[in-house]
Amino acid sequence: MDRCKLYVITGETYHPNRGLLEVMESAILGGADLVQLRDKDAPARELLEKARALRELTRRYGVPLIVNDHPEVALAADADGVHLGQEDAPIAAARELLGPDRLIGISTHSIEQARAAERAGADYIGVGPVFPTATKPGRTAVTTSFVAEAAAEIRIPFFAIGGIHPGNAAEVLAAGAKRLCAVSAVVGNPDPGAVCREMRSLIERSERAASPEDAAVRERAKEVTVNGVLRTTEAGTLLELAAEFGLADKNAVAEHNGEVARKAYWPFLPLKDGDRIEFVHFVGGG
């Protein structure tokens, strides 16, 4: 579980013209390293059939399989664990059925619920929904403030979940998340693998940005060329440099040493002596 970074949950309503296994295999090939079967409407027999089919697929790639809500289905399909909601059976009951070796995760929507899950013996928790999401209609978004609280306090692995996609994942990672979970952003995309590769890239950039070596680079003053002008800056990342120019929250693009740097990567792109940066700020007209 500690090694898992990108959790993808099934959502067949988001891909009505493509098969479950086709979509999930694409996600796995793109970098999903934990998969959950979630189907609130399927009858028990159909759910078990899907679980067994996904078990065969995930075992082929060495990826753990979690079943949502139903520990008995997880056991019958030889899945690696179950994911519970706050209104589902208690963790202790699921543990009694599944035994000590299978994983038990639970959704949490507040730091109090996260603490309770950790005390009850959960192997991991979901933290969210970070942003509004159709997967959890009516559920108020917890925002990245809960992500920051969990990062500061919770010791078991947690996955940030809820409305997360490549365009906002950097914000979630910057709040302290080390693991991400997605549903519609991945399975609802024509190319699930491509989305997974992009999200894995963001996670890996975040990990590198947190390394001691990159931290030392960020702490040093450095000389960079910005739009043809040499300047000294203490900005450690491209985002911090953009903030010095008032562009962090503006409609702007950047080139870093001749290559376009997507804005989602700005928080994780360390600046070094001699870097060449070009900013272009788009101003809307009336």
Secondary structure in CASP SS format (residue, H / E / C, confidence):
PFRMAT SS
TARGET T0000
AUTHOR 0000-0000-0000
METHOD secondary structure of the structure
MODEL  1
M C 1.00
D C 1.00
R C 1.00
C C 1.00
K C 1.00
L E 1.00
Y E 1.00
V E 1.00
I E 1.00
T C 1.00
G C 1.00
E H 1.00
T H 1.00
Y H 1.00
H C 1.00
P C 1.00
N C 1.00
R C 1.00
G C 1.00
L H 1.00
L H 1.00
E H 1.00
V H 1.00
M H 1.00
E H 1.00
S H 1.00
A H 1.00
I H 1.00
L H 1.00
G H 1.00
G C 1.00
A C 1.00
D C 1.00
L E 1.00
V E 1.00
Q E 1.00
L E 1.00
R C 1.00
D C 1.00
K C 1.00
D C 1.00
A C 1.00
P C 1.00
A H 1.00
R H 1.00
E H 1.00
L H 1.00
L H 1.00
E H 1.00
K H 1.00
A H 1.00
R H 1.00
A H 1.00
L H 1.00
R H 1.00
E H 1.00
L H 1.00
T H 1.00
R H 1.00
R H 1.00
Y H 1.00
G C 1.00
V C 1.00
P C 1.00
L E 1.00
I E 1.00
V E 1.00
N E 1.00
D C 1.00
H C 1.00
P H 1.00
E H 1.00
V H 1.00
A H 1.00
L H 1.00
A H 1.00
A C 1.00
D C 1.00
A C 1.00
D C 1.00
G E 1.00
V E 1.00
H E 1.00
L E 1.00
G C 1.00
Q C 1.00
E C 1.00
D C 1.00
A C 1.00
P C 1.00
I H 1.00
A H 1.00
A H 1.00
A H 1.00
R H 1.00
E H 1.00
L H 1.00
L H 1.00
G C 1.00
P C 1.00
D C 1.00
R C 1.00
L E 1.00
I E 1.00
G E 1.00
I E 1.00
S E 1.00
T E 1.00
H C 1.00
S C 1.00
I H 1.00
E H 1.00
Q H 1.00
A H 1.00
R H 1.00
A H 1.00
A H 1.00
E H 1.00
R H 1.00
A H 1.00
G C 1.00
A C 1.00
D C 1.00
Y E 1.00
I E 1.00
G E 1.00
V E 1.00
G C 1.00
P C 1.00
V C 1.00
F C 1.00
P C 1.00
T C 1.00
A C 1.00
T C 1.00
K C 1.00
P C 1.00
G C 1.00
R C 1.00
T C 1.00
A C 1.00
V C 1.00
T H 1.00
T H 1.00
S H 1.00
F H 1.00
V H 1.00
A H 1.00
E H 1.00
A H 1.00
A H 1.00
A H 1.00
E H 1.00
I C 1.00
R C 1.00
I C 1.00
P C 1.00
F E 1.00
F E 1.00
A E 1.00
I C 1.00
G C 1.00
G C 1.00
I C 1.00
H C 1.00
P C 1.00
G C 1.00
N C 1.00
A H 1.00
A H 1.00
E H 1.00
V H 1.00
L H 1.00
A H 1.00
A C 1.00
G C 1.00
A C 1.00
K C 1.00
R C 1.00
L E 1.00
C E 1.00
A E 1.00
V C 1.00
S H 1.00
A H 1.00
V H 1.00
V H 1.00
G C 1.00
N C 1.00
P C 1.00
D C 1.00
P H 1.00
G H 1.00
A H 1.00
V H 1.00
C H 1.00
R H 1.00
E H 1.00
M H 1.00
R H 1.00
S H 1.00
L H 1.00
I H 1.00
E H 1.00
R H 1.00
S H 1.00
E H 1.00
R H 1.00
A H 1.00
A C 1.00
S C 1.00
P H 1.00
E H 1.00
D H 1.00
A H 1.00
A H 1.00
V H 1.00
R H 1.00
E H 1.00
R C 1.00
A C 1.00
K E 1.00
E E 1.00
V E 1.00
T E 1.00
V E 1.00
N C 1.00
G C 1.00
V E 1.00
L E 1.00
R E 1.00
T E 1.00
T E 1.00
E C 1.00
A C 1.00
G C 1.00
T E 1.00
L H 1.00
L H 1.00
E H 1.00
L H 1.00
A H 1.00
A H 1.00
E H 1.00
F C 1.00
G C 1.00
L C 1.00
A C 1.00
D C 1.00
K C 1.00
N C 1.00
A E 1.00
V E 1.00
A E 1.00
E E 1.00
H E 1.00
N C 1.00
G C 1.00
E E 1.00
V E 1.00
A E 1.00
R C 1.00
K H 1.00
A H 1.00
Y H 1.00
W H 1.00
P H 1.00
F H 1.00
L C 1.00
P E 1.00
L C 1.00
K C 1.00
D C 1.00
G C 1.00
D C 1.00
R E 1.00
I E 1.00
E E 1.00
F E 1.00
V E 1.00
H E 1.00
F C 1.00
V C 1.00
G C 1.00
G C 1.00
G C 1.00
END
